[in-house]
């Protein structure tokens, strides 16, 4: 099972239905992805919840414009378990005049496309969000 695709689908579905928050199972990778989404301004906040029954959960608080439009217009998985997509730092896709944020898994950890170019590291292109 692709846990990253599950995380992105939960966020996409909750955002499309105008929910205030969504809960996802806890993992280090998901926590880092959500931290990047917060850093880039796509979500309002997040909180790690530890419960003996649920093991661990991340509560993601979604962000909306004053007109109640979701901030996340689209989110898509690029590299999939059946077809991994790797890019060097100079081949990282940049679209829509920088409004699309690309997240990569690199040797320096999870980075946005801009951070990867700055540090001159490439890696696996996990997903894009706009």
PALOZA-19703 format. One record per residue: x, z negated, y of N, C-alpha, C, O in turn. Coordinates in steps of 0.02 Angstrom, whole numbers, padded with zeros to 5 digits, always signed. Example, Ala and Ser with C-alpha at 12.3 -4.5 7.8 and 13.67 -1.06 7.14 Angstrom:
+--------+--------+---------+---------+--------+----------+--------+--------+---------+--------+--------+---------+
! n_east !   n_up ! n_north ! ca_east !  ca_up ! ca_north ! c_east !   c_up ! c_north ! o_east !   o_up ! o_north !
+--------+--------+---------+---------+--------+----------+--------+--------+---------+--------+--------+---------+
! +00660 ! -00390 !  -00284 !  +00615 ! -00390 !   -00225 ! +00660 ! -00390 !  -00165 ! +00712 ! -00423 !  -00166 !
! +00642 ! -00354 !  -00112 !  +00684 ! -00357 !   -00053 ! +00645 ! -00394 !  +00002 ! +00670 ! -00402 !  +00057 !
+--------+--------+---------+---------+--------+----------+--------+--------+---------+--------+--------+---------+
//
This chain:
+--------+--------+---------+---------+--------+----------+--------+--------+---------+--------+--------+---------+
! n_east !   n_up ! n_north ! ca_east !  ca_up ! ca_north ! c_east !   c_up ! c_north ! o_east !   o_up ! o_north !
+--------+--------+---------+---------+--------+----------+--------+--------+---------+--------+--------+---------+
! +00042 ! +00000 !  -00059 !  +00000 ! +00000 !   +00000 ! +00044 ! +00000 !  +00062 ! +00094 ! -00036 !  +00066 !
! +00026 ! +00040 !  +00110 !  +00063 ! +00046 !   +00172 ! +00037 ! -00006 !  +00222 ! -00016 ! +00003 !  +00252 !
! +00074 ! -00061 !  +00230 !  +00050 ! -00116 !   +00272 ! +00052 ! -00098 !  +00346 ! +00011 ! -00124 !  +00385 !
! +00097 ! -00055 !  +00367 !  +00100 ! -00035 !   +00437 ! +00039 ! +00008 !  +00454 ! +00009 ! -00001 !  +00507 !
! +00021 ! +00054 !  +00410 !  -00039 ! +00095 !   +00421 ! -00101 ! +00051 !  +00423 ! -00147 ! +00065 !  +00462 !
! -00103 ! -00001 !  +00382 !  -00159 ! -00047 !   +00382 ! -00164 ! -00083 !  +00450 ! -00218 ! -00089 !  +00478 !
! -00107 ! -00106 !  +00476 !  -00106 ! -00139 !   +00541 ! -00131 ! -00092 !  +00596 ! -00173 ! -00111 !  +00636 !
! -00105 ! -00031 !  +00597 !  -00125 ! +00017 !   +00648 ! -00199 ! +00035 !  +00643 ! -00232 ! +00043 !  +00694 !
! -00225 ! +00041 !  +00582 !  -00295 ! +00057 !   +00572 ! -00339 ! +00000 !  +00595 ! -00391 ! +00012 !  +00626 !
! -00320 ! -00061 !  +00581 !  -00359 ! -00118 !   +00604 ! -00362 ! -00121 !  +00680 ! -00415 ! -00133 !  +00709 !
! -00306 ! -00109 !  +00713 !  -00305 ! -00109 !   +00786 ! -00346 ! -00051 !  +00813 ! -00385 ! -00060 !  +00860 !
! -00339 ! +00009 !  +00784 !  -00377 ! +00068 !   +00806 ! -00452 ! +00057 !  +00799 ! -00490 ! +00072 !  +00845 !
! -00473 ! +00030 !  +00742 !  -00544 ! +00019 !   +00730 ! -00573 ! -00034 !  +00776 ! -00627 ! -00026 !  +00804 !
! -00537 ! -00090 !  +00784 !  -00561 ! -00144 !   +00828 ! -00565 ! -00121 !  +00900 ! -00611 ! -00139 !  +00936 !
! -00517 ! -00082 !  +00922 !  -00516 ! -00056 !   +00990 ! -00574 ! -00007 !  +01001 ! -00606 ! -00008 !  +01053 !
! -00586 ! +00035 !  +00952 !  -00641 ! +00083 !   +00956 ! -00710 ! +00050 !  +00958 ! -00757 ! +00077 !  +00987 !
! -00715 ! -00009 !  +00927 !  -00779 ! -00046 !   +00926 ! -00783 ! -00098 !  +00982 ! -00831 ! -00136 !  +00985 !
! -00733 ! -00099 !  +01026 !  -00730 ! -00144 !   +01084 ! -00730 ! -00218 !  +01065 ! -00761 ! -00259 !  +01099 !
! -00695 ! -00235 !  +01011 !  -00687 ! -00305 !   +00992 ! -00636 ! -00338 !  +01037 ! -00590 ! -00305 !  +01062 !
! -00643 ! -00403 !  +01048 !  -00596 ! -00440 !   +01089 ! -00530 ! -00452 !  +01052 ! -00476 ! -00453 !  +01083 !
! -00535 ! -00461 !  +00987 !  -00475 ! -00477 !   +00947 ! -00482 ! -00450 !  +00877 ! -00536 ! -00431 !  +00854 !
! -00425 ! -00449 !  +00842 !  -00424 ! -00428 !   +00772 ! -00371 ! -00471 !  +00737 ! -00318 ! -00485 !  +00765 !
! -00386 ! -00491 !  +00675 !  -00339 ! -00530 !   +00635 ! -00307 ! -00486 !  +00583 ! -00341 ! -00446 !  +00550 !
! -00241 ! -00493 !  +00575 !  -00204 ! -00455 !   +00525 ! -00159 ! -00503 !  +00486 ! -00138 ! -00553 !  +00513 !
! -00146 ! -00487 !  +00423 !  -00101 ! -00530 !   +00383 ! -00031 ! -00532 !  +00414 ! -00007 ! -00483 !  +00442 !
! +00001 ! -00590 !  +00409 !  +00066 ! -00602 !   +00440 ! +00123 ! -00573 !  +00399 ! +00125 ! -00581 !  +00338 !
! +00169 ! -00540 !  +00433 !  +00234 ! -00521 !   +00405 ! +00281 ! -00513 !  +00464 ! +00260 ! -00504 !  +00520 !
! +00346 ! -00516 !  +00450 !  +00395 ! -00510 !   +00504 ! +00392 ! -00442 !  +00538 ! +00397 ! -00436 !  +00599 !
! +00383 ! -00390 !  +00497 !  +00379 ! -00322 !   +00524 ! +00319 ! -00314 !  +00570 ! +00325 ! -00286 !  +00625 !
! +00260 ! -00338 !  +00548 !  +00200 ! -00332 !   +00589 ! +00206 ! -00373 !  +00653 ! +00184 ! -00351 !  +00706 !
! +00237 ! -00431 !  +00648 !  +00247 ! -00473 !   +00707 ! +00291 ! -00438 !  +00758 ! +00278 ! -00442 !  +00818 !
! +00342 ! -00404 !  +00735 !  +00387 ! -00367 !   +00780 ! +00351 ! -00307 !  +00811 ! +00361 ! -00292 !  +00870 !
! +00310 ! -00272 !  +00772 !  +00271 ! -00215 !   +00798 ! +00223 ! -00239 !  +00852 ! +00217 ! -00207 !  +00905 !
! +00190 ! -00294 !  +00839 !  +00142 ! -00321 !   +00888 ! +00178 ! -00345 !  +00950 ! +00152 ! -00339 !  +01006 !
! +00238 ! -00373 !  +00942 !  +00277 ! -00394 !   +01000 ! +00294 ! -00334 !  +01045 ! +00292 ! -00339 !  +01106 !
! +00311 ! -00278 !  +01013 !  +00327 ! -00217 !   +01052 ! +00264 ! -00191 !  +01087 ! +00268 ! -00171 !  +01145 !
! +00206 ! -00193 !  +01054 !  +00143 ! -00171 !   +01085 ! +00127 ! -00214 !  +01146 ! +00103 ! -00189 !  +01196 !
! +00140 ! -00279 !  +01142 !  +00129 ! -00324 !   +01198 ! +00178 ! -00309 !  +01254 ! +00159 ! -00305 !  +01313 !
! +00240 ! -00299 !  +01236 !  +00293 ! -00284 !   +01285 ! +00278 ! -00220 !  +01323 ! +00292 ! -00216 !  +01383 !
! +00250 ! -00171 !  +01290 !  +00234 ! -00107 !   +01321 ! +00166 ! -00107 !  +01356 ! +00148 ! -00057 !  +01387 !
! +00128 ! -00161 !  +01351 !  +00065 ! -00168 !   +01387 ! +00004 ! -00140 !  +01352 ! -00047 ! -00129 !  +01384 !
! +00008 ! -00129 !  +01286 !  -00049 ! -00101 !   +01250 ! -00098 ! -00154 !  +01225 ! -00156 ! -00139 !  +01212 !
! -00074 ! -00216 !  +01217 !  -00119 ! -00270 !   +01197 ! -00111 ! -00327 !  +01247 ! -00060 ! -00332 !  +01281 !
! -00162 ! -00370 !  +01251 !  -00161 ! -00425 !   +01299 ! -00115 ! -00481 !  +01276 ! -00074 ! -00506 !  +01315 !
! -00121 ! -00502 !  +01213 !  -00081 ! -00557 !   +01187 ! -00087 ! -00559 !  +01111 ! -00125 ! -00521 !  +01082 !
! -00050 ! -00604 !  +01080 !  -00055 ! -00615 !   +01009 ! -00036 ! -00687 !  +00994 ! -00002 ! -00720 !  +01033 !
! -00058 ! -00711 !  +00936 !  -00044 ! -00779 !   +00915 ! -00035 ! -00780 !  +00839 ! -00074 ! -00750 !  +00803 !
! +00016 ! -00816 !  +00816 !  +00026 ! -00825 !   +00744 ! -00013 ! -00886 !  +00722 ! -00005 ! -00940 !  +00750 !
! -00054 ! -00877 !  +00671 !  -00093 ! -00932 !   +00643 ! -00071 ! -00945 !  +00572 ! -00066 ! -00898 !  +00532 !
! -00057 ! -01007 !  +00557 !  -00038 ! -01025 !   +00489 ! -00093 ! -01067 !  +00459 ! -00110 ! -01120 !  +00484 !
! -00121 ! -01041 !  +00404 !  -00177 ! -01075 !   +00370 ! -00161 ! -01075 !  +00295 ! -00139 ! -01024 !  +00268 !
! -00171 ! -01131 !  +00263 !  -00156 ! -01136 !   +00191 ! -00198 ! -01088 !  +00150 ! -00174 ! -01061 !  +00100 !
! -00260 ! -01076 !  +00171 !  -00304 ! -01031 !   +00133 ! -00285 ! -00958 !  +00144 ! -00285 ! -00919 !  +00096 !
! -00268 ! -00939 !  +00206 !  -00253 ! -00869 !   +00222 ! -00178 ! -00854 !  +00222 ! -00158 ! -00798 !  +00235 !
! -00137 ! -00904 !  +00208 !  -00063 ! -00899 !   +00210 ! -00038 ! -00891 !  +00281 ! -00005 ! -00937 !  +00306 !
! -00051 ! -00838 !  +00313 !  -00029 ! -00827 !   +00382 ! -00066 ! -00768 !  +00411 ! -00079 ! -00719 !  +00377 !
! -00084 ! -00774 !  +00474 !  -00122 ! -00722 !   +00507 ! -00095 ! -00713 !  +00577 ! -00073 ! -00761 !  +00609 !
! -00098 ! -00653 !  +00601 !  -00082 ! -00638 !   +00671 ! -00147 ! -00619 !  +00704 ! -00181 ! -00573 !  +00683 !
! -00165 ! -00654 !  +00757 !  -00224 ! -00638 !   +00795 ! -00202 ! -00597 !  +00855 ! -00164 ! -00620 !  +00897 !
! -00226 ! -00535 !  +00859 !  -00208 ! -00489 !   +00912 ! -00266 ! -00484 !  +00961 ! -00322 ! -00467 !  +00942 !
! -00253 ! -00499 !  +01024 !  -00304 ! -00494 !   +01076 ! -00296 ! -00427 !  +01110 ! -00245 ! -00412 !  +01140 !
! -00348 ! -00386 !  +01105 !  -00346 ! -00317 !   +01130 ! -00356 ! -00316 !  +01206 ! -00384 ! -00362 !  +01236 !
! -00333 ! -00262 !  +01236 !  -00334 ! -00255 !   +01309 ! -00379 ! -00197 !  +01328 ! -00378 ! -00144 !  +01296 !
! -00418 ! -00207 !  +01381 !  -00464 ! -00156 !   +01405 ! -00457 ! -00149 !  +01481 ! -00435 ! -00195 !  +01515 !
! -00475 ! -00090 !  +01506 !  -00474 ! -00078 !   +01578 ! -00534 ! -00113 !  +01610 ! -00579 ! -00135 !  +01574 !
! -00536 ! -00117 !  +01677 !  -00595 ! -00147 !   +01710 ! -00660 ! -00111 !  +01693 ! -00714 ! -00140 !  +01697 !
! -00656 ! -00047 !  +01675 !  -00715 ! -00008 !   +01656 ! -00732 ! -00015 !  +01582 ! -00773 ! +00022 !  +01555 !
! -00699 ! -00063 !  +01548 !  -00709 ! -00077 !   +01476 ! -00685 ! -00021 !  +01431 ! -00708 ! -00014 !  +01374 !
! -00639 ! +00020 !  +01455 !  -00608 ! +00071 !   +01414 ! -00547 ! +00041 !  +01379 ! -00509 ! +00004 !  +01410 !
! -00536 ! +00055 !  +01315 !  -00478 ! +00027 !   +01280 ! -00413 ! +00055 !  +01309 ! -00409 ! +00114 !  +01325 !
! -00363 ! +00013 !  +01315 !  -00297 ! +00034 !   +01340 ! -00264 ! +00080 !  +01289 ! -00231 ! +00129 !  +01307 !
! -00274 ! +00066 !  +01224 !  -00247 ! +00108 !   +01171 ! -00293 ! +00168 !  +01162 ! -00348 ! +00161 !  +01135 !
! -00271 ! +00225 !  +01185 !  -00311 ! +00287 !   +01178 ! -00303 ! +00317 !  +01108 ! -00350 ! +00346 !  +01081 !
! -00243 ! +00309 !  +01081 !  -00230 ! +00335 !   +01014 ! -00170 ! +00302 !  +00984 ! -00124 ! +00281 !  +01020 !
! -00170 ! +00297 !  +00919 !  -00114 ! +00267 !   +00883 ! -00109 ! +00302 !  +00816 ! -00159 ! +00305 !  +00779 !
! -00050 ! +00328 !  +00799 !  -00044 ! +00366 !   +00736 ! +00021 ! +00350 !  +00701 ! +00074 ! +00341 !  +00732 !
! +00017 ! +00347 !  +00636 !  +00075 ! +00336 !   +00593 ! +00112 ! +00401 !  +00586 ! +00081 ! +00453 !  +00573 !
! +00178 ! +00401 !  +00595 !  +00218 ! +00462 !   +00589 ! +00252 ! +00465 !  +00521 ! +00240 ! +00511 !  +00482 !
! +00294 ! +00416 !  +00507 !  +00329 ! +00414 !   +00444 ! +00285 ! +00378 !  +00393 ! +00263 ! +00322 !  +00404 !
! +00273 ! +00411 !  +00337 !  +00230 ! +00383 !   +00286 ! +00271 ! +00371 !  +00222 ! +00324 ! +00399 !  +00215 !
! +00246 ! +00329 !  +00177 !  +00284 ! +00317 !   +00116 ! +00299 ! +00381 !  +00076 ! +00351 ! +00385 !  +00043 !
! +00255 ! +00430 !  +00078 !  +00266 ! +00492 !   +00042 ! +00311 ! +00541 !  +00077 ! +00337 ! +00587 !  +00046 !
! +00319 ! +00532 !  +00143 !  +00361 ! +00577 !   +00182 ! +00391 ! +00540 !  +00241 ! +00360 ! +00533 !  +00294 !
! +00451 ! +00516 !  +00232 !  +00486 ! +00479 !   +00285 ! +00511 ! +00527 !  +00338 ! +00533 ! +00583 !  +00322 !
! +00508 ! +00506 !  +00401 !  +00530 ! +00547 !   +00457 ! +00585 ! +00509 !  +00493 ! +00574 ! +00455 !  +00520 !
! +00645 ! +00538 !  +00494 !  +00703 ! +00508 !   +00528 ! +00725 ! +00553 !  +00585 ! +00722 ! +00614 !  +00580 !
! +00747 ! +00522 !  +00640 !  +00770 ! +00559 !   +00698 ! +00833 ! +00526 !  +00726 ! +00840 ! +00465 !  +00725 !
! +00879 ! +00568 !  +00751 !  +00936 ! +00540 !   +00788 ! +00912 ! +00524 !  +00858 ! +00857 ! +00544 !  +00878 !
! +00951 ! +00487 !  +00895 !  +00928 ! +00464 !   +00961 ! +00914 ! +00522 !  +01009 ! +00872 ! +00515 !  +01053 !
! +00949 ! +00577 !  +01002 !  +00936 ! +00633 !   +01048 ! +00879 ! +00678 !  +01025 ! +00859 ! +00723 !  +01061 !
! +00851 ! +00665 !  +00966 !  +00793 ! +00703 !   +00941 ! +00728 ! +00663 !  +00941 ! +00678 ! +00685 !  +00912 !
! +00729 ! +00604 !  +00972 !  +00669 ! +00563 !   +00973 ! +00616 ! +00598 !  +01014 ! +00628 ! +00616 !  +01072 !
! +00556 ! +00608 !  +00986 !  +00504 ! +00645 !   +01022 ! +00481 ! +00610 !  +01085 ! +00472 ! +00549 !  +01086 !
! +00472 ! +00649 !  +01137 !  +00448 ! +00623 !   +01200 ! +00392 ! +00670 !  +01222 ! +00403 ! +00729 !  +01232 !
! +00332 ! +00643 !  +01230 !  +00275 ! +00685 !   +01246 ! +00236 ! +00655 !  +01304 ! +00242 ! +00596 !  +01318 !
! +00197 ! +00696 !  +01336 !  +00151 ! +00676 !   +01389 ! +00186 ! +00637 !  +01445 ! +00161 ! +00585 !  +01466 !
! +00241 ! +00662 !  +01469 !  +00278 ! +00634 !   +01525 ! +00293 ! +00559 !  +01516 ! +00292 ! +00522 !  +01565 !
! +00306 ! +00538 !  +01455 !  +00325 ! +00469 !   +01443 ! +00268 ! +00421 !  +01431 ! +00279 ! +00361 !  +01424 !
! +00206 ! +00446 !  +01429 !  +00148 ! +00402 !   +01417 ! +00142 ! +00383 !  +01343 ! +00106 ! +00336 !  +01327 !
! +00175 ! +00419 !  +01300 !  +00174 ! +00404 !   +01229 ! +00234 ! +00361 !  +01212 ! +00291 ! +00378 !  +01230 !
! +00223 ! +00305 !  +01180 !  +00277 ! +00261 !   +01159 ! +00288 ! +00271 !  +01084 ! +00242 ! +00265 !  +01044 !
! +00349 ! +00288 !  +01067 !  +00369 ! +00298 !   +00998 ! +00406 ! +00236 !  +00975 ! +00450 ! +00211 !  +01010 !
! +00389 ! +00210 !  +00916 !  +00422 ! +00150 !   +00889 ! +00462 ! +00171 !  +00828 ! +00437 ! +00204 !  +00783 !
! +00526 ! +00150 !  +00828 !  +00571 ! +00168 !   +00773 ! +00599 ! +00105 !  +00740 ! +00606 ! +00053 !  +00771 !
! +00614 ! +00113 !  +00676 !  +00649 ! +00061 !   +00639 ! +00722 ! +00084 !  +00636 ! +00738 ! +00135 !  +00605 !
! +00766 ! +00046 !  +00668 !  +00836 ! +00065 !   +00673 ! +00880 ! +00011 !  +00642 ! +00856 ! -00041 !  +00619 !
! +00945 ! +00023 !  +00642 !  +00992 ! -00027 !   +00618 ! +00996 ! -00087 !  +00666 ! +01021 ! -00140 !  +00647 !
! +00971 ! -00079 !  +00727 !  +00970 ! -00133 !   +00777 ! +00902 ! -00168 !  +00778 ! +00889 ! -00208 !  +00823 !
! +00858 ! -00153 !  +00730 !  +00791 ! -00182 !   +00729 ! +00739 ! -00131 !  +00752 ! +00755 ! -00072 !  +00761 !
! +00678 ! -00154 !  +00764 !  +00626 ! -00110 !   +00789 ! +00636 ! -00099 !  +00864 ! +00645 ! -00146 !  +00902 !
! +00636 ! -00036 !  +00884 !  +00646 ! -00017 !   +00954 ! +00597 ! +00036 !  +00975 ! +00572 ! +00074 !  +00933 !
! +00582 ! +00039 !  +01040 !  +00544 ! +00095 !   +01066 ! +00591 ! +00155 !  +01071 ! +00651 ! +00148 !  +01066 !
! +00563 ! +00214 !  +01081 !  +00603 ! +00274 !   +01088 ! +00652 ! +00269 !  +01146 ! +00709 ! +00290 !  +01140 !
! +00630 ! +00241 !  +01202 !  +00673 ! +00234 !   +01261 ! +00730 ! +00186 !  +01248 ! +00787 ! +00199 !  +01268 !
! +00716 ! +00131 !  +01213 !  +00769 ! +00083 !   +01197 ! +00819 ! +00113 !  +01148 ! +00879 ! +00100 !  +01154 !
! +00795 ! +00152 !  +01100 !  +00839 ! +00183 !   +01052 ! +00885 ! +00234 !  +01085 ! +00944 ! +00239 !  +01068 !
! +00858 ! +00272 !  +01133 !  +00900 ! +00320 !   +01170 ! +00952 ! +00284 !  +01211 ! +01009 ! +00306 !  +01215 !
! +00933 ! +00228 !  +01242 !  +00979 ! +00189 !   +01282 ! +01036 ! +00160 !  +01240 ! +01094 ! +00160 !  +01261 !
! +01020 ! +00136 !  +01180 !  +01070 ! +00108 !   +01136 ! +01104 ! +00160 !  +01092 ! +01150 ! +00144 !  +01055 !
! +01080 ! +00222 !  +01097 !  +01107 ! +00279 !   +01059 ! +01106 ! +00266 !  +00984 ! +01156 ! +00274 !  +00949 !
! +01046 ! +00246 !  +00959 !  +01037 ! +00237 !   +00887 ! +00974 ! +00275 !  +00866 ! +00925 ! +00277 !  +00903 !
! +00977 ! +00305 !  +00809 !  +00919 ! +00339 !   +00781 ! +00889 ! +00297 !  +00725 ! +00912 ! +00242 !  +00712 !
! +00838 ! +00323 !  +00693 !  +00808 ! +00287 !   +00638 ! +00744 ! +00319 !  +00615 ! +00731 ! +00377 !  +00629 !
! +00704 ! +00280 !  +00579 !  +00640 ! +00304 !   +00553 ! +00587 ! +00297 !  +00606 ! +00578 ! +00244 !  +00635 !
! +00552 ! +00351 !  +00620 !  +00497 ! +00351 !   +00669 ! +00435 ! +00322 !  +00636 ! +00405 ! +00355 !  +00594 !
! +00417 ! +00261 !  +00653 !  +00361 ! +00227 !   +00621 ! +00294 ! +00252 !  +00646 ! +00252 ! +00274 !  +00606 !
! +00283 ! +00249 !  +00712 !  +00218 ! +00271 !   +00740 ! +00225 ! +00286 !  +00814 ! +00275 ! +00271 !  +00846 !
! +00172 ! +00317 !  +00840 !  +00166 ! +00332 !   +00911 ! +00102 ! +00302 !  +00937 ! +00051 ! +00302 !  +00902 !
! +00102 ! +00278 !  +00998 !  +00043 ! +00249 !   +01029 ! +00038 ! +00275 !  +01100 ! +00089 ! +00281 !  +01135 !
! -00023 ! +00290 !  +01123 !  -00035 ! +00313 !   +01191 ! -00101 ! +00287 !  +01217 ! -00119 ! +00300 !  +01274 !
+--------+--------+---------+---------+--------+----------+--------+--------+---------+--------+--------+---------+
//
